[in-house]
Amino acid sequence: TSISRSFLQATTPIFINEVFLKLYSLVVLLLHWFLYIDFTAFLQLYILGYVLKFIILFLIQVFNRQLMISFSLNNMNFNKIISFGLYVLFSGASIILVARLDMIMIGSLLDLEQVAFYSVAFFIGNAIKVPGKSIASISIPLLAKAWENKDIKGIHMLYKKSSITQLIIAGVLFLCIWLNIDEVFQLLPDKFQGGKWVVLFIGLSQLFNMATGLNGAIIVNTSYFKYDLYVNIFLVIITVTTNYFFIKVFQLGINGAAMATALSIFLYNLIKLIIIKIKMDIQPFSYKTFYTILVLSLIFLVVGIIPVFNMPLVDIVFRSILIFILFVPIVYKLKLSEDINKLINVFINFFKT
């Protein structure tokens, strides 16, 4: 049907961009783990993955007749372009630095073994923000167009839609991770057990991050882009300060690093919310935000008390399926997210045809 074709055309590039390389890298890593390839071959195949992703995305755009190339230097304001580029460059560099600061400080204040324990737990908790990248990738061109047309209502609509959709998706992922966290760590060596609370702090901070929607994209794609650099500099300072106190002074180890990072992420997004509210008089939350949090809390309580089979893999699959069975119909019935309901309707229509 035309609906299913449109859906596939819209989602295939996103799937390739966000999922393909991760799955490809996992396969290559497993090949190296089981000694089918040496480290040199692993590096070569890993780099090849980026080339393959580019070729696949290029062919998809050609096939869908969406590839348009034009080159013109007319009416270009180079001063504004360079100014914007430098702000975005340094802002992006500070974000990359912040993403590694906690691990750097753990290595310097504790030891490298603790970095390994923290890294595993950090990436488990950080996984819930991955879907937000796809939503941001889709929304950025729409935000830029709306700002060009001075369509604040359009920006507000995207802001609220992204907030509730990201909260729902991140919320269900958080439930799947945290309700299964003991089973997940049972599958890992005993020395990684101390990372459980790292997952909680990082997961909760990223849940708040997702709930704030496109706050970062809105600032970067409007005339307020300079604030993004200022906020990121503040983030670097607060991350270094809180990590030092929680790790060194309070001697909380990797749990302290996670608490510091979570606090930094919370303040970072809170400041962006305040900037957008002051400058544009819009905010992303609504009564649907409250309903979503309430539904997530109820499902957490219900699934948390249901007996399991004491077999880690079976329990993880059972709880995760149960969470989706309970959560998806409630979200659909309450119409919490227009975009999620449309996606569910696409699947319903697909299976009906």
Disulfide bonds with the S-S distance in Angstrom:
none
